[in-house]
Amino acid sequence: MIVTWLGHSCFLLKSDRGLTVLLDPFFEDSVGYPLPEIKADVVLISHNHTDHNNASAGGESSEVITGPGGLIKSGLSIRGIESYHDQKKGRLRGKNTIFCFRLDGINVCHLGDLGHILSPAQIEEIGPVDLLFLPVGGRYTLDARGADEVIEQLHPALVVPMHYRTARLCFELDGLDDFLKGKKEVSRNDVLHLTKKDLTGEGRIAILNCPAAEGEADR
């Protein structure tokens, strides 16, 4: 599997057989920088906010999935798990969908804009996690402390932080520093090339680079 970060909470995953999954694509005006042109087989949208819900970003032929439930699209079995964008069961910012699926034998979990610690029922429904996309920037989602608690709940092999402050982001979030404090197994990558064999143990952190998010793409 190849994992590319396109900024904010948006990732493009490409399987060994060429299946592409686009997660939480944004509108440029909502974050302050553009998405590249993309063709994706499946687009997953965790909630209906403009920094996550650009349903057309994957092209006209993509299959767009929103909301909880289980279904199969493009041969991919996907579970959407209901959660909330805040700690008050959605009364402040609404509902959020956690997406889980298995690609190239890797158990993937994208938490969207999760705003609370997981319940025992949610942990059970999510199941084993190899690759976790985790919001860490606070203000509207989990902050560094909450993100650490969710890591302890899910025991992922590899964590990719998302939804944190970057140079081009046009609204306030916390940066990565608080989340990275005390963490020893941290790598920085342009992209990730992963196999199931790479994902043993637990708790490693992979920070992905996105030139557009840092204002470097125009240089």
N, C-alpha and C positions, 0 to 999 in steps of 0.2 A: 504494500500500500504506500502511496505517495500522499503526504499531507502538506498542503500549502496554506499559509495564513494570508488572508486578503484584507485583514484589518478588523478591529473591534471584536465581534463574536463570529465572524464569517470565515469559514474554512472550506477548502475544496479538497475532497478525498477522491483518489483514483485507485481502483483496484487493479490487480494483476491482469484481469481480463478486460480492463478498459472501462468498467462501470464508473461513472462519476457522480458524486454526491456533494451538493452544495448546501452548506449549513448557514442559516440566518444571514442572508445577504441584505445589505443596507442600501438606502438611498443616499446619494452624495451629500445633499443638503443637510442630512441629519447628523453626519459625522464630520464633514469638512474636507473629505477627499474622495476620489472616485474608486469605483470597482473597475477592474479590467473587463473586457468582453470575455464572456464565459459561455461554454455549452456544457450543460449538465443533464444527466439522465433523470436525477431526482433532486428536488429542492425541498428542504425541511425548514419550516418556519415555526419558531417556538412561541411567538406571540405577536400581536398586531400593533407593534410600535415601529415607526419608520426607520429606526436604526437596526431593524431585524427582519422586515417583512417585504422586501423587494422581490415579489413572487415572479416577476418577469426576468430576473437577472440570469436565469439558467437557459434562456432561449425558448422559442415557441414550442419545441417538442418535449420539454421537460415535464415531469409529473410533480406537481406541487402537493405537499402534505402539511396540514396544520392540525393541531388539536390531538387529544388523547385517543388511544385505541390501538389495535393491532391490525396490520395489513401487509400485503406483499406488493411491492412495486418494482418493476424491472428485475424481478427475480430476487429482490432484497426483502427480507422479513424485518419489519420495523415495528417497534413498540413505542407509543407515545404515552407518557405517564403524566397525569395531572399534578401540577404543583402551583406555587404562587410567586408573584413578583415582589412580595413583601412579607412581613412577619405577621400580618393581620388577615390572613386567608384571602388575599386579593382585594380587600376593601380600599387599599390605597392605590395600587397600580394594576390590579387585575390578575388574571390567571397566566400561567406559564406552562409550557409543555417540555418535559424532559424526553429526549429521543435516545433510544438504545437500539443498536443493530450490530450484526456480526458481518464483518467484511474481511476477506482473506484470512478467515479464522481468528480475527481480532475482535474482541468485544469492545465496542465503541459506545461511549455515553457523552452526549452533549447536554449540558444543564441549562442552556438558554440563559434567561435572566432570573435564575433562582434567587429568591430573597430570604430564604429561611433554611434552618437545619432540617435534614430529612427525617421523616417519620419512619418507624420500624416497617410499616407496610410499604412505603416507597422504597426503602432499602431492599426489601425482599423482591419487589417487582423489578427493580433495576438489575439485581443479580450480580454475577462476577463482572468486573470492569478491568480491561487491560489498558485502554486509552481513554482518559477523562479530559474533556474540555470544560474548564472551571472558571466562572467569573470571580474576580478577586478585587475589583476596584471600588467596592462599597458605594455609598450614596444612594444607589437604586437597587443594588444586588448584595450578595455576600461581600463582606470586607475580608481582609487578610485573616482575621481570627476565625470568622465563620467558614472561610474556605478551608482552613486547617481542620476544623471540626468535620467537615464533609469528607475530607481525605481520610480521616480516621474512621468514618462510617463506611466508606466504600473500598478502602485498601487498593486503589488502582496501582498498576505497575508503572504507568507513566502519566504525568499530569501536564497538560498544556494550559497555562493561564491565558485568560482572555478578558475583555471588557474592563480595561484599565487605561489610565491616562497615557496618551502618546502625544508627540509634538503637534500633530495636525488636528487632533480631536477638538471639536468646537464646543464641547461642554465639559464640566468639571467631573473628574473621577480621581480616585487615589491612584498613585503609581504602583510600581512593582516592589519597591524597596521593603515595605512592611511584610509583604508576603514571602519574600526571599530570605528574611532574617532567620539565621540558624539552619538553613537548608544547605546541605553539603553536595548533594548530587544534582547539580544544575548544569545544563548545557545550553548553548546558543546555536541556532541552526537556521539556514536559509529555507530549507525544506526538510521534512522527515521522510526517510525511506525505511519502512517498518515491515518486519515479518513477525509471526507469532513467537518465534524463537528469541527475538529481541526483547520481548516483554515478560521477563521473569522478575521475581522479587516484587518490591513495591516501593512507591514513594519518590521515584526519580522525577525531576522537573525538566521539561524541554521548553525553552523560550524560543519562539519563532520570530524571524525578522519579517517586517513588511515595510519596504521603502516608502510607499505612499503614506502610510500612517505616521511616519517619522519626518515627512517632508523631504525625503531624499530622492524620490523618483524623478523630480524635475531638474535635478542637478546634472 
